[in-house]
Amino acid sequence: MAPPLVCLTNVYILGNMPNRKTPYMFQYLFNIQRELDSSTALEVGYLGSRSYRLERMFDWNETIPGITGSVQSRKPYPEFTKVQEIGNVAEARYNSLAVKLTRRLHQGLSVLAGYTLSKSTDNGSGIRVLNGDTLFPQNSFCLDCEWGLSVFDVRHRFVSSILYELPFGEGKPYAKTGAAGAILGGWQISTIISKSSGFPRTAYVGTDRSNTGGGQDRPNVTGQDPVLPGDQRTIARWFNTDAYVLNAVGTFGNAGRNTFFGPGILNVDSSIIRNFRMRSKTLQFRLEAFNLFNNPIWNDPNTTLTSPLYGTITSTRKPMRELQLGLKFVF
């Protein structure tokens, strides 16, 4: 590369890797199903995948860390600011164990419940992505340094959907006719329960201590576990803030990417439904409650060492309990 013939400043280059190749993935699974009775089945399965040639952005003109000279003078090509490239250099791995219980509607009760234990790792997710993720890796010349949990990794997830029809009214065991059947018949109760662990998060310094001009410095680790036991975790100190210290000036930090977890989610939505049947048509009245038990669903903690709010959670990501009335005509 050579500088242009005219005097330009802040010259920026963005390009694609030559001869880019199509990303590809291997996926493999194994399931076992067992019928427990005429209406209930249990399924256990493993799902895994390997992904290659995934896209990632990096800067070939990233400044070399140091304490002497200007940021620009320590770039491999000091005539330019950034020389960015999008290339197929990232990889990912995924493994999961899933258990599912299914009960078809029988005697007024239907159940679908599932639990997934999974782990997803890669060296590219959250890089060149907006909405709070980083634009560049800490060190574009060390791809292995970015290997860690995927930003979308959810270690544990449980979801259950339950529907129960009260045993009254026409076609039911009790109060099939008369006033009691007209009043008590046609009622349904449904509930959806979801509980999942939090997403992985990364600690950042918040200042350019590496003197690279990148602003993506991670701290150094102290050897302590950043994940606090459940009984010590509060919104004032969600993770072990003593697990990290500032990196030395002129160096990158040695902390990994996505080394602790944000808050999980516990949510219960429920509805009470009354069906009024009119020959082949149905008028349905619904009372729905979202976040029935009013559980706070917290946002992620502040992960910037130099912030006065480091380690704290200051907001929620979803509204508190909501009630909704609805009328539905099915024909």
Secondary structure, 3 states (H helix, E strand, C coil): CCCCCCCCCCCEEEEECCCCCCCEEEEEEEEEEEEEECCEEEEEEEEEEEEEEEEEEEECCCCCCCCCCCCHHHCCCCCCCEEEEEEEEEEEEEEEEEEEEEEEEECCEEEEEEEEEEEEEECCCCECCCCCCECCCCCCCCHHHHCEECCCCCCEEEEEEEEEECCECCCCCECCCHHHHHHHCCEEEEEEEEEECCCEECCECCCCCCCCCCCCCCCEECCCCCCCCHHHCECCECCCHHHEECCCCCCCCCCCCCCEECCCEEEEEEEEEEEEEECCEEEEEEEEEECCCCCCCECCCCCECCCCCCCCCCCECCCCCEEEEEEEEEC
